[in-house]
Amino acid sequence: DFYDVKYGDVIITDCKLIESSKGPFLGMPSRENNGSWYPLVYVKKSLGDKLVEYITDADSNDDWDELDDGEILSL
């Protein structure tokens, strides 16, 4: 699933919750250039961990704030 994340006055679109062997993490939007993908946004690990926790809680409780018919995560 893709998510739009609102943090303060900033909205980051097209984040993706990814399951890995080390646990879930939030993939930031990225762009392809010559066959390689590069992130467009970087967040500190501590914030990424909070966002993953918030997303998994919201998904399990079906508890989302919506804006423009999309899923918006607010912290």
C-alpha positions in Angstrom: 0.0 0.0 0.0 1.1 3.6 -0.6 0.6 6.3 1.9 0.7 10.1 2.0 2.3 11.2 5.3 1.5 14.6 6.8 4.1 15.7 9.5 3.5 19.2 10.6 3.1 21.4 7.5 4.9 18.9 5.3 3.1 16.2 3.2 5.2 13.4 1.7 3.3 11.5 -1.0 3.8 7.9 -2.2 5.4 6.3 0.9 5.2 2.6 1.0 5.2 0.2 3.9 7.7 -2.6 3.1 8.2 -5.9 4.9 11.8 -7.0 5.1 13.7 -9.8 6.9 14.6 -7.1 9.5 11.0 -6.0 10.0 8.8 -3.4 8.3 10.1 -0.1 7.2 8.7 2.9 5.4 10.0 3.3 1.9 10.2 7.0 0.8 9.2 8.1 -2.7 11.9 7.5 -5.2 12.8 8.2 -8.8 14.5 6.0 -11.4 17.5 7.3 -13.2 19.4 5.0 -15.7 18.0 1.8 -14.1 18.7 2.7 -10.5 16.2 4.1 -8.0 17.0 7.0 -5.7 15.0 8.3 -2.8 13.5 11.8 -3.0 13.1 12.2 0.7 15.1 11.0 3.7 13.8 10.7 7.3 15.7 9.8 10.5 15.3 6.2 11.6 13.5 7.3 14.8 10.8 9.1 12.8 10.6 6.3 10.2 10.0 3.8 13.1 7.3 6.0 14.6 5.6 6.2 11.2 5.7 2.5 10.7 4.1 2.0 14.1 1.4 4.5 13.4 0.6 3.0 10.0 0.4 -0.6 11.3 -1.8 0.6 14.2 -4.1 2.6 11.9 -4.3 -0.3 9.4 -5.2 -2.8 12.1 -7.8 -0.4 13.6 -9.1 1.0 10.2 -8.5 4.4 11.8 -7.4 6.9 9.1 -7.8 10.6 8.6 -8.6 11.2 5.0 -7.8 14.2 2.7 -8.7 14.3 -1.0 -9.9 10.7 -0.9 -6.4 9.4 0.0 -4.9 7.9 3.1 -3.1 10.6 5.1 -1.1 9.7 8.1 -0.8 12.4 10.7 1.5 12.7 13.6 
